[in-house]
């Protein structure tokens, strides 16, 4: 109960704070960074905190640094990315990215993971669209699996990864698109293809204070040789399907840790949003909205493996509805999300309350 009181207090301060917080911000300058901070709560695990800091001119005009964290009472993960977005003046430009991710997933999966990747890319840009062709080199490790499901215990160890990736991103007529594909091989006799696509559209309704939004995301992994590991598969992140925490739905082992997720080879999620400002006369900057999210994560490549075959990887539908309350302070925004997951499985991990803060600078 005490943790929930802290969340309510934060909401009160953020939403009712005076407009003076927006002073001193030069909105005429193009933002070069992004800051986000979130507090979540669910009845089983209590509070969790996540955040991200991104700066697009870290050491120079074309260099980006991106740091994120996700911390709960019994779990934590950290990721760091450094990226040079373009070397040279021509088309294509040449870029590189270096990323490192460490995660303690003992309470949810019974494992620890480490991932390090380097990518060298050629970037082609033209008229609001960008194509990136990338060579991928990496190493990942799964450790401390004694409490994990049998499926994840079998994935213990370190391996090298290499492959090719292509990404297409564009914005046209109010729509945003992002499509990526990878062909990956590994030192554990692995070969697979991975495809993801995201499309979103947000538009004011008839030039009013009402905004409507739509988002669709999907992904698929096709294995041609060997077996994937949990670092290859899709594990839903927090907020992708509101009302569910990170890794809160999809194929899982119900006999371990109250339902330990093992990752999926397919997912599809759709979100509908509506939001209106000015409904509260004494706080005209306050926006109140509603949402409907629906989706699923399913599939696990088993290749006849008994432990994998025993996992229920059916495409069980999940869905939630909820309320959002938000307010902007110049380039910053704070939002409360209250979600009701009305369609879920008994072993899913829910997150009914989320507070998000974001700012561009």
N, C-alpha and C positions, 0 to 999 in steps of 0.2 A: 504494500500500500504506500509506503514511503517513496518508492521510486516513481509511482504514478503521480504523486503530489508534486515532485520535482518537475515532471513534464508539464503539468497544468500551470505551474508558476512560470516556466519559461514561455509558454504560449501567451500568458497574460501580459508579460513584459514586452514581448516581441510585437504582438498585434496592437496593443494600445499605446506603444511608445510614441512620443510626439514627433511631428514631422521634421524637427530640427536635425534628426540623424542624417537627412539627405543633404544638408548644407556642406559646402566645401568640396563637393564632387563636380569636377569639370566634365559635363556630359558631352562637350564638344570634342573631346579626345577619344580616339578609337580605343576600346578596351584591349589590353594585352594579356589579361589574366582572368582566372576564374577560381572562386572559392566556394565550396559547398560543405555543409555540416548537417548531420542528421542524428536524431535520437529516436529510437524505436522501442516499443514495449509489447511483450506478449505475456500471457498468464503463466506459461510454464517456465520460461527462461529469464523473465524480468527484462531489464533495460539493456539496450545495445547502442553503441555510438559509432558513427562512421563519418568520414570526412575526405575531402579531396582538394588539393591545391595544384593549379596548373598555371604556368607562365610561359607565354609564347615568345618572349624576348629575353630568355634567361641569361645567356652570355653573348647574344647577338641577335640580329633581326630575324634570322631564320632558325633559331634554336628554341626548343620547347623542353621544359621539365615538368613532370607530372608525378605527384606523390599522393597516395591514398592509403587509408587505413580503415579497418573494421574491427571493433573491440567489443566483446561481451564478457560476462563474468568468467566464463570458462574457455573462451576461444578468442583468438586474435589473428589478423592477417595484415600484411603490409606489402605495398607494391611501389616500385620506383621506376620511372621511364625517362630516358633522355633521348631526344630526337633532333636531328638536324633535318630541317624540312626542305632544304634545297641548296645544292652547291652548283654555282654557275648561273649564267644569264639566259641560256637557251631553253629550248623545249624538246626533249625532256630535261629536267633538272635531276640531279642525283642526290639521294638522301640516305640516311641511315638511322636506325633506332636500336637502343640497348635497353632491355628491361630485366628487372629482377623482382620476383614475388616470393615471399615467405608466408606460410600459413600454418597455424596451430589449429587443427580441426578435430582435436581429440574428443570433445564432448558431443559432437554431431556425427563424425565419421570414424573416430578412433585412429586418425593418421596425422602425420605432419608432412607438409609438402614444400619443396623448393623448386623454382623454375627460373632459368636464366636464358635469355634469347638475344640474338643479334640479327638484325636484318639490314641488307643493303638493297636499295630500291632505285628505280627510275620512275620519275613522276611526270606524267603528261597532263597539261592543263589547257582547257579551252572553253570559253563561253559558259561559265558556271558549272562546268563538269571537270572531273579529275580522274585519271586512271593511273594506278600505281602497280608496278610489276616488281616483286620482291623476292630475293633469295633469303631463305630462313635457315639459321643455324642455332642450335640450342642444346641444353642439357636439363633434365629434370630428375627429381629424386622423390621417392615416397619412403618414409621412415616411421619407426615406432608404431607398428601396426598390430601389436598384441591384443588390443581391445577392438579391433576393426572387424567388420564382416569378413567371412572367408573369401569373398570375391576380391576385397581390397587387400587382404593379407597376401594373396597370390601376386599382387602387383608391387610388392616390396622391392626396392633397389633403385639403381641409377641407370640412366640410358642416355644416349646421344640422339638428337633429332635433327633432321634436315629436310628441306623441301622448297617448293615454289608457291608463291601466292599472288593473286590478282585482286585488286579492289577498284570498284567504280562508285563514285559519289557525285551526286548532282542535285541541283535545286532548280525546279522549273514550275512556273504557274502556281506557286504556293505549296508545292509538294517538295519533300526532301526524300532522296533515295540513297541507299547504301547497299551495295551487293559485293560480297567477297567470296573468294574460293581459294582453297589450298590443296596441294597434293603433298602429303607428308610420308616420310619413311623414317624408320627408327632402327637402332642397333639391336633391338629385341625381335628382329625379323617381322617388322610391322610395315604395312603400307595401307593408306586410306586417303579418301578425298573428303573434304569438309566444305560445305556451302552455307552461307548465311545471307539473309536479305532483310532490310528494314525499310518501311515506307511510312511517312507521316505527313499530316496535313492539318494546319491550324488556320482558321479564318474568322474574322469578325462577322457577326450575323447582321446583314443589312445595315452596315455602318452604325451599329448600336454598341452598347457596352457589354454585349454578350459575345463570348468567343466559343466556337465549337472546335473540337479536336478529334483526330482519328490517328491511330498508330497500329501498324501490323508488323510483326517480326516472326521469322521462322528460320530454322536451321536443320541440316541433315548431314549425317556422317555415313559414308559408304566404305566398308572395309573390304579390301581385296586380298589381304594376307595378314595373318597373325591376329592379335587381339588388342583392342584399345585399352588404355589405362584411364583412371578417373581424371587425370589432367588433360586428356584428349576430349573427353565427353562433355556435354553441356550440363552445367549445374546452375539453375536459375539464380540470378543475383537478387538482392533485396530491392523491392519496388518494381521489378519487372512485371509482376502480377500482384497488385496491391492487396494486402491482407495475408500475404505469405512471406515468411522471412527467407533469407538467403539459403538456398538448398532445401526449401520447405516443401517441395513437391517433386514428383517424378519417381522413377524406379528406386526402390529402397529395400533393405533387409529388415523386416518387421521384428526379427528375433534379437536384434542388437541395438542398444542405445535408444530404445523407444522408436525405432524406425530410422536406421542410418542410410542416408542417400548414397547411391553409387554412381550417379550420373546417367545421362540419357544420350541416345544417338539421334533423337529427333525432338523438335519442339515447335510449337506454333502458339502465338499469343496475339490477341486483338484487344485494343482499348478504345473506348469512346468517352469523351469528356465534354462537359458544358460548364462555363463559368461566367458569372456576371458581376460587375462592379456597381457600386452606388446603391445597393439595396438597403444599406444601413445609413440613415440620414446623418447621424453624428460622426460616422466614420466612412466618408464617401470613397476613400481609397481601398476599403476592404472588399475583397472578391470572394463570393460564395459560389460553390459549384458542386456538381455531382459527377460520378463516373460509373462505368460498367466495364469490368475486365473479365475476359474469358480466355482459357487456353489449356495447354497440356504439354507435358514432357514425357516421352515414352521411348521404348526400344533399348535393347542391350545386346550387342553382338556376343553370342555364346559359343559358336563353333562346337557345339556338343558338350561343352564344359558343364558338369553336373551342378556346381555351385551357381553358375550364372543362369542356368536353366530354371533353377528354383526361385529366382527373383521375379516378382510380378512386374512386368514392364509394359502393361497394357496402357492404352491411350485413354486413361480416365480423365474426364473433363473436370476442370476446376473453374470456379466463377465467383466473383465478388462484386458488390456494389458499395458505394460509400459517399462520403461528404468531404469536400475540401474547403478550407478557409485560409485565405492568404492575403498578404499585404505587401506592397512594394515600397521601398525607401530609396528613391533615386535608382541607382544600378543594382540595389540589393532587394531580395525577396525572401519572406518567411512564409511557410505553408504548414498547416496542420492537416493530416490525412486520417480520417476515421473510416475504417474498412470493415465490412461484414462479409466474410467468406461463406456464402450460403451453399456452395457446392464444393465439397472437399472430401478426402479420405481420412479415416480415423488416425492414421499415422503421419499425416501432414503436420508441418510445423507452422503455426499461424502467427501473424503479427498485426494486431488490430489497430494500433496507434503508431503514427510516425510523424515527427516534426522535422522539416527540412529548411535549411537556410542556404541561400546561394547569393553570390555577388560577383559582378564583373568589375575589373579595375584596370 
